[in-house]
């Protein structure tokens, strides 16, 4: 049976030792398998998360949990896997706690700070009673809204939310969800440093990790970022590989059954795994201590009759 880690020790170790662990959004079966494959092949811990929109598309939070768990079992996954709700509202967080997700992010950034904090405390009480970790967000992550990004997180809010008991804290430091504009100003390292010094033991989270220049991500890690959220980068990698397959006419090869969805989707799935393995290498995520385990997988399993 698949076991979900709550990630608390994983991310504490990451912050303490100045590396990061990726948090990758799943969108379907291919995404789930590709993410798990990369984690297993590199023998590194991984956080798989699902947004409200993706969960609705996939059939609900329970289906997502069952899909991830069953895929872990079928692939004999032996590295730690955290299952997280990404940017959930209050109702979604409660549902995922009851379903047995091992981590939830309550996103109350649209609320006034006092209400955000109050609801976060309620989520923490319910989650911690079941051994589930909680991530909160302060400031506002930009939504393709221009060069400045969203609203910067405040140091005082960071102290308040950590005092409330959050296990991980996402901070608005000029980061943006989606594709970054050409005139983006970059991450605000001064604010990140201030927050990191104010909450020295709490793992900090960088949302909108796709598209931030590597040197900025590495500097953010050195300052306390322990979890980096990735989604858009994999969507773009999947799109490019799938587009190349079609433009090459491989989908029209009826003798090779190039139209078979298992063949049509395979290049994109492999592109996700390859992109993730590259990210793991420069995030500095260490492998687990399991030298006897054979982490190799036959990628052709996605293409079986």
N, C-alpha and C positions, 0 to 999 in steps of 0.2 A: 504493500500500500504506500502511495506517495505521502511524504511528510513535508509540510511547509514550515520553514524556519521563520521566526518573526524578525530576524535580521538585526536585532539590537546589538549583539556582540560583533556581528560582521561589520556594521557601520561605525561602531565605537573604535574597533581596531583600525579601520580605514582612516578615520580622522586622526587617531593617535600616531599612526605611522606614515601619514602623508601620501596616501594613495586613494583612489576612488573605486567604487563598484558601480557598474552600469545598471540603470533601471530602464528596461526596454518595454515599450508598449506592444501588446499583441493585438492583432486585428482579425485573425482567422487561424485555421489549422496550420497553414504554411508558415505563418509568422511564428506560431508557438513552437513548431518543430525546429525551425531555423535558429531561434534563440536558444533553445535547449541544446541543440547540437553544438553550437559555438561554445556554450558554457562547458559542456562535457568534454569536447575536444581539447579545450584549454585547461580543464579541471579547475575552473574558477567558480566562486559563488555568483549567483545571479538573482536579480529581482525582475520578475515579470509582472507587468501591471496592465490594467485595462481602464480606459476612460468610460465615462457614462455613455458617450455616443457609440463607442466600439462595442460596449456590452449590449446596447440596444440592437445594434446591427447583427451581433452574433447570436442573440436569442436570450439574453438576460445574464445576470451575475452568477446564478447557479450553473448555467451551462458553461460559462467561462471557467469557473472553478473545476467542474467535472472534466472539461476538455484538457485543462492543464494537468490535472492530477492523472488522468488516464494516459495522457501522452508521456508523462514522466515514467509511469509504470511500463508502458510498451517499449520505451527507449532505454529502460534500465538506467535512468539518471541517478547518479550517485553523488553529485555535488549539491551543496545547499541551495534551495530555491525558496525565495520569498514571493508570496502572491499578494499583490498590493492593489487596492483601489486607488486610481489616479484622479485627482480633482473631483472628488465626490462631494455632493451636497449632504446636508444633515441626514436626510432620509436614506440616501444611498449608503452612507457610512454605517448607519444602524443595520441596514439589510446585510451588508457584507460582513459585519461583525457576527451577526446571527448565523450566516452561512459558513463561517469558519475561515474567512480570509485571514492570513497571518499578519497583515499590515493594512492600514487604511490611511488615506490622506483626506482629511476634512479641509475643503477649500472654502473658507469663509471670507475671502478677500473682498467680496462685494458688500459685506456687512460693515456696519460701524465697528470700530475696534473692540468696544466693550461687549457687543453682542457676539462678535467672532470669538473672543476669548471665553465668554460664558458657554457658548455651544461647544467649543473645543474642550473645555473642562468636562462637560457631560460625556462627550465621545471618549475622552481619556478614561473616565471612571468605568464606563461599560467595557471598553476594549481591554484595559489592563486587568480587569477581573477575569478575563479569558486568556490572558497571556498574549494579547495582540498589540502590536506596536502602532503608534500614531504619529503621523506627520501633519504639521500645520503650515500655513503660508502667511507671511507678513509682507507688507508692501504689495505691489501688483506687478505680475509678470506681463510684459507688453504683448499685445495681440496685433502684430503687423501695423503698429500705430506710429511708426516714424523712427527717426534716428535716436531719440532719447530713450526708447524702451518704455517701461511702465513706471510706476511710482516706487521710489526707493524705500526699502524697509528701514524702520527706525531702530536704533540701538535699544531704546526703552521698551519697545514692543518685543524685541528679541528676549530681553530679560524677563518680561512678564510671561511670555508663552513657555519659556523654559522652566520658570518657577511653577507653572501650572502642571508640568510633567510631560511635555511632548518629548518624544524619542528622537525625532528628526525635525529640522526646521528649514523650510524653503524660504529663501529671501529674494525679494526683488532688488536686483543690483544692476539694472539696465538690460537684463536678458529679455528675450522675446520668444513667444511660441511661433512656430512656423518658419518661413524663409526670412532671413535677415535682409533688410534693405541695404543698398550699396552705401548709403551715407550713415549707417549705424555708428554710434559713438563708441561702442565697446563697453566692456564691463566696468563697473565702478569699484575698483579695487580698494580705494580708501574706505568706502562704506563697508565692504566685505571684511576688511581688516578690523575695523572698529567693532563689528558684530562678533567676529571670531574671538577677539580679545575679551569681549563682554561675557560670552558663553563658551569658555575654553574647552569644555568636554562634550558639547552637544554636536552630533554630526549635522553638518549644513548641507543643503540640497541645492543643486543648480538645475532649474527647469529651463527648457528651451536649449538643451545642450547641442542640438543639431545645428551645424553651421557656424558655431563659434570657432575662431581660429585656434588651432591646437596650442599655440604658445599661451593664449589667454586661459584656456582650460587648465593647462598645467600650472599656471600661476595661481589660479583659483584653488586648485587642489592643495598647493603648498600653503595656502592661507586658511584652509579648514573645510573646503568642500569635500564631502565623502561620498555623495550620491549624485550621479549625473543622469538626467532624464533624456532619453533618445527615442524619437519616433519619426520625425520628418526625414532624417537622414536615411533611414531604412526604406521609407516610402519612395524616396527618390532613387535609391539603388535598385529597388524592385522594379520601378517604372522603367528605368533605363535598360535593364537587362531584358525585360519583357519586350520592350519596344525594339531592341536590337534583334531579338529572336524573330519578331514578326517582320521587320524590315528586310531581314535576310531571306524571307520567304519560307522559313522552316515550318511554319504553321500550315502551309499549303502542300507540304510533301505528304500526299496521301499514302504512299507506299510505306513510309516510316511512321505513319499515324501522327504526324507533327501537330495535328489539331487536338490530340488527346490532352485534356486539361492537365494531366500529370506531367506531360512533357512541356506544355505551354507555360506552366507555372514554375517549373524546375529552375530555369536560369535565374529568375527573380528570387526564389528561395535561397539558392546558393549565394547570390549577391548579398543577401542579408547576413548570412553566416560569415562570409568573408569580411564584410564591413565591420561586424561586431568583433571578430577576432583581432582585427587591426586596432580597434579602439581599446580593447582589453590590454593590448601590449603597451600602449602609451599612457593608459590610465594607471598602469603599475599594479593592477590587481594580481595578487599572488595566487598561485595554484594551491589547492588543498593538499594536505599531507596524506596522500594515498598512492604511493608509488607502485603498488601491486595492481592498480586498476588499469585496464586497457580502455582508453577513452575514445578509440577510433570508431567511426561509424561508416557504413556503406551508404553514400548519398544516393545510390541508384534505387534505394528502397522507396523513394518518392515516385519512382517511375516503373514500378512493378506492374505486371498484368494482374 
